Amino acid sequence: MVRHSRLQLHVLSLYRQCLRVARDKPGAADYVRSEFRKNADINKSEVMRIEHLVRRGQRQLESLQKPTTTGVGFFQKDDNS
């Protein structure tokens, strides 16, 4: 069994919380997955950067939890350009 650091456990917890909240918001689950995948290859030694992204993720989670947030939209780069 793999033992995770406290920071890794925090990131995994944030990911699960985001996915739970995103279930009820159109487009949010895809956005959550893409954001976490985009940052998945950050080196474990970049603790300050990871902590910054965790704080940013917590703010976005709080925004998603608001009842006035009905969905999430985001832009994707078109590879044909």
MIKOL-898799 format. One record per atom (N, C-alpha, C, O): residue in three letters; atom name; x, z negated, y. Coordinates in steps of 0.02 Angstrom, whole numbers. Each point is the difference from the previous one (the first is absolute). Layout:
residues N
   aa  at      xx      zz      yy
  ALA  CA       X       Z       Y
...
This chain:
residues 81
   aa  at      xx      zz      yy
  MET   N      42       0     -59
  MET  CA     -42       0      59
  MET   C      44       0      62
  MET   O      50     -37       4
  VAL   N     -67      78      44
  VAL  CA      39       6      61
  VAL   C     -18     -57      48
  VAL   O     -59     -14      11
  ARG   N     110     -17      16
  ARG  CA     -12     -52      50
  ARG   C       8      32      69
  ARG   O      50      33      15
  HIS   N    -100     -43      26
  HIS  CA       0      28      68
  HIS   C      21     -54      50
  HIS   O     -13     -59     -10
  SER   N      45      81      64
  SER  CA      17     -45      54
  SER   C     -64     -19      37
  SER   O     -53      30     -10
  ARG   N      59     -80      52
  ARG  CA     -58     -23      39
  ARG   C     -25      56      46
  ARG   O     -61       9       8
  LEU   N     107      29      21
  LEU  CA     -19      56      44
  LEU   C     -36      55     -40
  LEU   O     -49      28      24
  GLN   N      74     -13     -83
  GLN  CA     -33      50     -42
  GLN   C     -71     -22     -19
  GLN   O     -46      40       1
  LEU   N      38    -104     -18
  LEU  CA     -66     -26     -16
  LEU   C     -47       5      60
  LEU   O     -59      14      -7
  HIS   N      86     -26      66
  HIS  CA     -39       5      62
  HIS   C     -24      72      11
  HIS   O     -57      12      18
  VAL   N     102      36     -29
  VAL  CA     -17      70       9
  VAL   C     -53      21     -51
  VAL   O     -49      34      17
  LEU   N      56     -54     -79
  LEU  CA     -49      16     -52
  LEU   C     -68     -31      16
  LEU   O     -52      32     -10
  SER   N      52     -93      35
  SER  CA     -62     -33      19
  SER   C     -34      38      58
  SER   O     -61      10      -1
  LEU   N     100       9      50
  LEU  CA     -27      38      57
  LEU   C     -30      66     -24
  LEU   O     -53      20      23
  TYR   N      87      14     -70
  TYR  CA     -24      63     -27
  TYR   C     -68     -10     -34
  TYR   O     -47      39      12
  ARG   N      42     -91     -54
  ARG  CA     -63     -13     -34
  ARG   C     -56     -17      49
  ARG   O     -57      24      -7
  GLN   N      73     -64      58
  GLN  CA     -51     -18      50
  GLN   C     -24      63      37
  GLN   O     -60       9      11
  CYS   N     107      33       7
  CYS  CA     -18      62      36
  CYS   C     -45      44     -42
  CYS   O     -49      28      24
  LEU   N      66     -20     -88
  LEU  CA     -41      42     -44
  LEU   C     -70     -29      -9
  LEU   O     -49      37      -3
  ARG   N      44    -103      -1
  ARG  CA     -66     -32      -7
  ARG   C     -44      14      61
  ARG   O     -58      18      -7
  VAL   N      87     -26      66
  VAL  CA     -38      12      62
  VAL   C     -16      74       8
  VAL   O     -53      18      25
  ALA   N     100      25     -47
  ALA  CA      -8      72      10
  ALA   C     -54      30     -44
  ALA   O     -24      55      14
  ARG   N       4     -90     -67
  ARG  CA     -51      26     -45
  ARG   C     -64      21      37
  ARG   O     -32      49     -18
  ASP   N      14     -87      69
  ASP  CA     -63      12      35
  ASP   C       7      44      62
  ASP   O     -50      11      35
  LYS   N     109      13     -22
  LYS  CA      11      41      60
  LYS   C      23      70     -20
  LYS   O      51       7     -33
  PRO   N     -88      44      52
  PRO  CA      19      69     -18
  PRO   C      69      19      25
  PRO   O      16      -9      59
  GLY   N      25      35    -103
  GLY  CA      67      22      17
  GLY   C      53     -54       2
  GLY   O      59      15       5
  ALA   N     -79     -77      -7
  ALA  CA      47     -55       8
  ALA   C      45      -9     -61
  ALA   O      60     -14       8
  ALA   N     -87      21     -67
  ALA  CA      41     -10     -61
  ALA   C      56      51      -3
  ALA   O      57     -17     -17
  ASP   N     -72      79      33
  ASP  CA      52      52       0
  ASP   C      53     -15      53
  ASP   O      59      10     -12
  TYR   N     -81     -34      69
  TYR  CA      47     -17      54
  TYR   C      46     -57     -22
  TYR   O      60       2      12
  VAL   N     -89     -53     -42
  VAL  CA      39     -58     -23
  VAL   C      52      22     -50
  VAL   O      59     -17       5
  ARG   N     -80      56     -55
  ARG  CA      47      23     -51
  ARG   C      56      42      30
  ARG   O      58      -8     -17
  SER   N     -76      53      63
  SER  CA      51      43      30
  SER   C      50     -40      42
  SER   O      60      15      -1
  GLU   N     -83     -65      36
  GLU  CA      45     -40      41
  GLU   C      49     -40     -44
  GLU   O      59      -4      15
  PHE   N     -85     -25     -68
  PHE  CA      43     -39     -45
  PHE   C      49      45     -37
  PHE   O      58     -18     -10
  ARG   N     -81      77     -11
  ARG  CA      45      47     -34
  ARG   C      54      26      47
  ARG   O      58       8     -20
  LYS   N     -76       3      82
  LYS  CA      47      25      50
  LYS   C      59     -49       8
  LYS   O      56      21      13
  ASN   N     -70     -85     -20
  ASN  CA      52     -50      11
  ASN   C      25     -32     -65
  ASN   O      37     -49       2
  ALA   N     -55      77     -59
  ALA  CA      17     -29     -64
  ALA   C      75       2     -16
  ALA   O      25     -42     -37
  ASP   N      10      90      65
  ASP  CA      71       8     -17
  ASP   C      48     -35      49
  ASP   O      59      15       2
  ILE   N     -86     -60      38
  ILE  CA      43     -39      44
  ILE   C      42     -47     -42
  ILE   O     -25     -32     -46
  ASN   N      88      28      61
  ASN  CA      47     -42     -37
  ASN   C     -19     -74       8
  ASN   O     -18     -21      54
  LYS   N      22     -17    -108
  LYS  CA     -18     -71       1
  LYS   C      42     -40      49
  LYS   O     -21     -53      23
  SER   N      80      78      -7
  SER  CA      44     -37      46
  SER   C     -21       6      73
  SER   O      26     -37      42
  GLU   N     -72      82     -27
  GLU  CA     -24       9      69
  GLU   C     -57     -49      14
  GLU   O     -57      21      13
  VAL   N      72     -85     -16
  VAL  CA     -51     -52       4
  VAL   C     -35       1      68
  VAL   O     -61      -8       3
  MET   N      97      17      50
  MET  CA     -31       0      67
  MET   C     -50      57       7
  MET   O     -54      -9      27
  ARG   N      72      68     -52
  ARG  CA     -46      57       3
  ARG   C     -61     -12     -42
  ARG   O     -56      16      21
  ILE   N      65     -44     -80
  ILE  CA     -57     -14     -45
  ILE   C     -46     -52      32
  ILE   O     -61       8      -1
  GLU   N      90     -60      30
  GLU  CA     -41     -51      33
  GLU   C     -39      30      59
  GLU   O     -58     -18      11
  HIS   N      90      63      25
  HIS  CA     -35      34      56
  HIS   C     -60      40     -27
  HIS   O     -54      -3      28
  LEU   N      65      39     -83
  LEU  CA     -54      40     -28
  LEU   C     -55     -44     -29
  LEU   O     -59      19       3
  VAL   N      76     -76     -30
  VAL  CA     -50     -47     -25
  VAL   C     -43     -26      57
  VAL   O     -61      -3      -6
  ARG   N      92     -16      62
  ARG  CA     -39     -23      58
  ARG   C     -45      56      25
  ARG   O     -58     -13      18
  ARG   N      84      73     -15
  ARG  CA     -41      57      21
  ARG   C     -59      11     -48
  ARG   O     -56      13      22
  GLY   N      70     -19     -87
  GLY  CA     -52       7     -50
  GLY   C     -54     -54       6
  GLY   O     -59      14     -10
  GLN   N      80     -74      27
  GLN  CA     -48     -55       8
  GLN   C     -45      13      60
  GLN   O     -60     -13      -2
  ARG   N      88      40      56
  ARG  CA     -41      17      58
  ARG   C     -50      56     -17
  ARG   O     -57      -2      21
  GLN   N      80      51     -60
  GLN  CA     -45      54     -19
  GLN   C     -54     -25     -48
  GLN   O     -57      23       3
  LEU   N      75     -71     -46
  LEU  CA     -50     -30     -45
  LEU   C     -53     -35      41
  LEU   O     -60       6     -14
  GLU   N      81     -45      64
  GLU  CA     -48     -34      43
  GLU   C     -46      50      35
  GLU   O     -60     -13       7
  SER   N      87      69      13
  SER  CA     -40      52      31
  SER   C     -50      30     -49
  SER   O     -58      12      17
  LEU   N      80      -1     -79
  LEU  CA     -45      26     -51
  LEU   C     -56     -48     -18
  LEU   O     -55      21     -18
  GLN   N      68     -85      23
  GLN  CA     -49     -51     -18
  GLN   C     -56      -7      52
  GLN   O     -52     -29     -15
  LYS   N      63      54      74
  LYS  CA     -51      -5      52
  LYS   C     -62      40     -20
  LYS   O       6      56     -25
  PRO   N     -64     -84      36
  PRO  CA     -62      36     -18
  PRO   C     -10      64      40
  PRO   O     -37      45     -22
  THR   N      68     -39      80
  THR  CA      -8      60      40
  THR   C      41      58     -26
  THR   O     -12      57      20
  THR   N      60     -70     -64
  THR  CA      40      53     -30
  THR   C     -40      30     -57
  THR   O     -13     -34     -50
  THR   N      -5      97      57
  THR  CA     -42      32     -52
  THR   C      39      47     -44
  THR   O     -24      19     -54
  GLY   N      83       1      74
  GLY  CA      40      46     -41
  GLY   C      68       9      32
  GLY   O      15     -27      53
  VAL   N      27      66     -87
  VAL  CA      67      13      24
  VAL   C      13      74      -4
  VAL   O     -15      33     -50
  GLY   N      43      -6     103
  GLY  CA      21      69       1
  GLY   C      73       4      17
  GLY   O      25     -40      40
  PHE   N       9      87     -69
  PHE  CA      70       9      16
  PHE   C      18      73      -7
  PHE   O     -33      38     -35
  PHE   N      85     -18      69
  PHE  CA      22      69       0
  PHE   C      55      10     -51
  PHE   O      41     -44     -12
  GLN   N     -41     102     -19
  GLN  CA      53      18     -47
  GLN   C      36      61      26
  GLN   O     -31      45      28
  LYS   N      96     -44     -39
  LYS  CA      39      58      20
  LYS   C     -14      58     -47
  LYS   O       2      -8     -61
  ASP   N     -17      65      90
  ASP  CA     -13      59     -39
  ASP   C      66      33     -20
  ASP   O      39      18      44
  ASP   N     -26     -11    -109
  ASP  CA      64      26     -23
  ASP   C       6      76      11
  ASP   O      54      28      -6
  ASN   N    -109       4      22
  ASN  CA       1      73      10
  ASN   C      23      20      69
  ASN   O       9      59      13
  SER   N       0    -107      32
  SER  CA      18      16      70
  SER   C      73      16       6
  SER   O      24      14      55
